[in-house]
């Protein structure tokens, strides 16, 4: 989508037509989609209503693991939404 390469139901998706609200919920140490890969997406969306919620997830300084992003975010979705 970011590079205008996404096709849905045979139709190309033009990011310039994206005018809905966009909420990105990301984990600080997400190893699947790092925050630096998510954040630029907000800059190219023409929507006026965009927001990013970043939660501290992943390895701690002492080597123990914090709760994963699903465990941190899912119980709090009702508060954010």
CORGI-V218834 format. One record per helix or strand of 3 or more residues. SS is the DSSP state (helix for helix, strand for strand). FROM is the first residue (numbers start at 1). TO is the last residue. If there is no record, write none. Layout:
{{SS	FROM	TO} {SS	FROM	TO}}
//
This chain:
{{helix	15	17} {strand	22	27} {helix	35	44} {strand	50	55} {helix	69	80}}
//
